[in-house]
Amino acid sequence: MPQPCPPFPEGQPPRFRSTVHGTVFAGRDRYVDGLHEGDEVRLVADPPVQDDPEVWVHLMSGEPIGHLPPDICWWLWPWLARGGIATARLLRVRGAEVPSWRRLVLEVRCSVA
C-alpha cells in the first residue's frame, strides 16, 4: 500500500514555476542543448547531511542539470525529504544568449492530500 504524502507546508503553493540555477557548473551545461519545452524532469532532495540541502533537477536518465533557488529549497526540501512527491516539466528552454539562471524555467506540481 503506498505511503500517504506528508502534510504540505502551510502557505506554500502546491503548483509553481521556477528557474533552474547552477546549470553552467560541473559540465551540466552540456545537457541544456538537448532539452525541450515540455520535457519532464525529476526533483531530487539532497541527503539530510548537507549544511544547506537543496532540491536538484535531474534529467529522467539521472544526470543532474541544476537546482531550485534557495527560497524554494528551504520549504520544499523538508517536505520532499519526508516523502512528499513533486513532478516537474520544462516550460522554457533558452540558450547561451540569456543568463544561465534564466535558461530553464519549469513548472512544479506537488501531490497534496
C-alpha positions, 0 to 999 in steps of 0.5 A: 500500500503506498505511503500517504504524502506528508502534510504540505507546508502551510502557505506554500503553493502546491503548483509553481514555476521556477528557474533552474540555477547552477546549470553552467557548473560541473559540465551540466551545461552540456545537457541544456542543448538537448532539452525541450519545452515540455520535457519532464524532469525529476526533483531530487532532495539532497541527503539530510547531511548537507549544511544547506540541502537543496532540491536538484533537477535531474534529467529522467536518465539521472544526470543532474542539470541544476537546482531550485533557488534557495527560497524554494529549497528551504520549504520544499526540501523538508517536505520532499525529504519526508516523502512528499512527491513533486513532478516537474516539466520544462516550460522554457528552454533558452540558450547561451544568449540569456543568463544561465539562471534564466535558461530553464524555467519549469513548472512544479506540481506537488501531490497534496492530500 
